[in-house]
């Protein structure tokens, strides 16, 4: 579960910084990392100047995040039923968290992301890319996860009221099994 790939210069870190720049350029309201795990991405978002907080379904992960980053707000919650106001956020990050949702159950998550984002708010998705194959399940230690074709996940988000503003694919580094996909989306008006 370590996310040490964010410690130094990396494409992943650069993509998060690009997301932060987009949010900051529009006035920098609050940003939620949904499925935050032990909190390093939320902490990076804060370090990049955002008013960031994290939400995760696991009380254990929230406990680890609070212990590691006591100055950041972390809450237990589900990405498809958040206790947040409509249109209250400037950004949402789902950093390898929607990968655990079976494909047929994913549309309500995107609907919830759209609900909590202000018009023009930004969504950053990170996922394992399926390299041209259809959605593919795999063992991810914790639970089943899914690799997505980048076009397929982009279409699903677009159908839920988002517009794609950028994408990045990167090849696996040493010790990684799969290519990584990143989508930067904007909530349509």
C-alpha positions as semicolon CSV with decimal commas, in nm:
position;residue;x (nm);y (nm);z (nm)
1;X;0,000;0,000;0,000
2;X;0,304;0,228;0,005
3;X;0,287;0,527;-0,226
4;X;0,657;0,610;-0,225
5;X;0,635;0,688;-0,597
6;X;0,525;1,037;-0,492
7;X;0,833;1,114;-0,283
8;X;1,054;1,244;-0,563
9;X;1,017;1,359;-0,921
10;X;0,785;1,128;-1,111
11;X;0,518;1,141;-1,378
12;X;0,256;1,055;-1,116
13;X;0,360;1,345;-0,895
14;X;0,365;1,576;-1,199
15;X;0,011;1,473;-1,291
16;X;-0,111;1,553;-0,938
17;X;0,069;1,889;-0,960
18;X;-0,106;1,959;-1,294
19;X;-0,441;1,886;-1,127
20;X;-0,350;2,121;-0,840
21;X;-0,255;2,394;-1,088
22;X;-0,594;2,359;-1,259
23;X;-0,781;2,390;-0,929
24;X;-0,566;2,681;-0,808
25;X;-0,619;2,868;-1,135
26;X;-0,993;2,874;-1,064
27;X;-0,979;3,003;-0,707
28;X;-0,878;2,696;-0,507
29;X;-1,181;2,575;-0,313
30;X;-1,174;2,250;-0,118
31;X;-1,053;1,925;-0,274
32;X;-1,137;1,571;-0,160
33;X;-0,927;1,264;-0,217
34;X;-1,182;0,983;-0,224
35;X;-1,043;0,644;-0,132
36;X;-0,748;0,815;0,036
37;X;-0,603;0,509;0,211
38;X;-0,326;0,613;0,452
39;X;-0,320;0,970;0,318
40;X;-0,001;1,048;0,122
41;X;-0,183;1,183;-0,185
42;X;-0,403;1,403;0,035
43;X;-0,087;1,533;0,204
44;X;0,073;1,604;-0,133
45;X;-0,238;1,796;-0,243
46;X;-0,212;2,004;0,074
47;X;0,160;2,061;0,015
48;X;0,074;2,186;-0,335
49;X;-0,141;2,460;-0,181
50;X;-0,486;2,302;-0,184
51;X;-0,740;2,286;0,097
52;X;-0,744;1,905;0,083
53;X;-0,912;1,638;0,293
54;X;-0,944;1,262;0,258
55;X;-1,229;1,011;0,271
56;X;-1,195;0,633;0,285
57;X;-1,434;0,345;0,351
58;X;-1,186;0,177;0,588
59;X;-1,169;0,305;0,947
60;X;-0,825;0,141;0,972
61;X;-0,693;0,345;0,677
62;X;-0,844;0,663;0,820
63;X;-0,672;0,588;1,152
64;X;-0,337;0,546;0,974
65;X;-0,391;0,870;0,779
66;X;-0,481;1,067;1,093
67;X;-0,175;0,931;1,270
68;X;0,060;1,017;0,983
69;X;-0,096;1,358;0,904
70;X;-0,268;1,490;1,219
71;X;-0,309;1,838;1,065
72;X;-0,528;1,713;0,777
73;X;-0,897;1,622;0,794
74;X;-0,975;1,256;0,721
75;X;-1,321;1,098;0,738
76;X;-1,473;0,753;0,705
77;X;-1,719;0,744;0,416
78;X;-1,822;0,580;0,092
79;X;-1,743;0,738;-0,245
80;X;-2,097;0,676;-0,370
81;X;-2,280;0,835;-0,071
82;X;-2,081;1,129;0,064
83;X;-2,197;1,358;0,341
84;X;-2,098;1,666;0,139
85;X;-2,310;1,947;-0,007
86;X;-2,402;1,966;-0,373
87;X;-2,144;2,162;-0,574
88;X;-1,926;2,228;-0,270
89;X;-1,588;2,112;-0,400
90;X;-1,342;2,250;-0,654
91;X;-1,175;1,913;-0,707
92;X;-1,198;1,540;-0,651
93;X;-0,910;1,294;-0,673
94;X;-0,967;0,921;-0,708
95;X;-0,613;0,785;-0,695
96;X;-0,643;0,411;-0,772
97;X;-0,966;0,390;-0,572
98;X;-1,237;0,335;-0,838
99;X;-1,038;0,029;-0,947
100;X;-1,205;-0,171;-0,668
101;X;-1,557;-0,110;-0,798
102;X;-1,710;-0,364;-1,037
103;X;-1,774;-0,192;-1,373
104;X;-2,154;-0,221;-1,353
105;X;-2,149;-0,045;-1,014
106;X;-1,925;0,247;-1,117
107;X;-2,183;0,493;-1,266
108;X;-2,324;0,593;-0,923
109;X;-1,970;0,687;-0,815
110;X;-1,931;0,923;-1,110
111;X;-2,278;1,065;-1,040
112;X;-2,170;1,135;-0,682
113;X;-1,844;1,297;-0,798
114;X;-2,046;1,522;-1,027
115;X;-2,294;1,606;-0,752
116;X;-2,028;1,726;-0,505
117;X;-1,820;1,917;-0,762
118;X;-1,897;2,278;-0,848
119;X;-1,959;2,346;-1,218
120;X;-1,615;2,355;-1,379
121;X;-1,466;2,154;-1,089
122;X;-1,187;1,909;-1,166
123;X;-1,171;1,530;-1,135
124;X;-0,844;1,336;-1,141
125;X;-0,862;0,960;-1,193
126;X;-0,568;0,721;-1,160
127;X;-0,615;0,356;-1,255
128;X;-0,451;0,048;-1,398
129;X;-0,485;0,053;-1,777
130;X;-0,590;-0,261;-1,966
131;X;-0,360;-0,208;-2,267
132;X;-0,630;-0,244;-2,530
133;X;-0,819;-0,526;-2,360
134;X;-1,171;-0,477;-2,221
135;X;-1,218;-0,418;-1,849
136;X;-1,011;-0,692;-1,686
137;X;-1,033;-0,812;-1,323
138;X;-0,715;-0,901;-1,133
139;X;-0,605;-0,988;-0,780
140;X;-0,498;-0,672;-0,599
141;X;-0,413;-0,825;-0,259
142;X;-0,692;-0,642;-0,075
143;X;-0,980;-0,734;-0,306
144;X;-1,053;-0,781;-0,674
145;X;-0,955;-0,480;-0,883
146;X;-1,019;-0,388;-1,244
147;X;-0,794;-0,267;-1,525
148;X;-0,971;-0,025;-1,757
149;X;-0,913;0,075;-2,118
150;X;-0,843;0,448;-2,099
151;X;-1,104;0,523;-2,365
152;X;-1,365;0,317;-2,180
153;X;-1,317;0,493;-1,848
154;X;-1,313;0,832;-2,024
155;X;-1,641;0,747;-2,199
156;X;-1,801;0,641;-1,871
157;X;-1,699;0,970;-1,705
158;X;-1,810;1,171;-2,010
159;X;-2,149;0,999;-1,997
160;X;-2,175;1,107;-1,633
161;X;-2,131;1,476;-1,710
162;X;-1,755;1,525;-1,734
163;X;-1,538;1,659;-2,015
164;X;-1,189;1,521;-2,065
165;X;-0,913;1,780;-2,045
166;X;-0,611;1,549;-2,049
167;X;-0,482;1,196;-2,020
168;X;-0,155;1,024;-1,952
169;X;-0,045;0,664;-1,986
170;X;0,281;0,548;-1,840
171;X;0,456;0,216;-1,868
172;X;0,512;0,005;-1,557
173;X;0,831;0,070;-1,367
174;X;1,040;-0,202;-1,210
175;X;0,824;-0,400;-0,969
176;X;0,493;-0,281;-1,121
177;X;0,271;-0,522;-1,313
178;X;0,056;-0,294;-1,527
179;X;0,054;0,024;-1,731
180;X;-0,094;0,321;-1,544
181;X;-0,368;0,548;-1,672
182;X;-0,453;0,901;-1,559
183;X;-0,749;1,112;-1,669
184;X;-0,807;1,476;-1,590
185;X;-1,173;1,566;-1,628
186;X;-1,382;1,877;-1,573
187;X;-1,742;1,884;-1,452
188;X;-1,965;2,005;-1,733
189;X;-2,191;2,301;-1,656
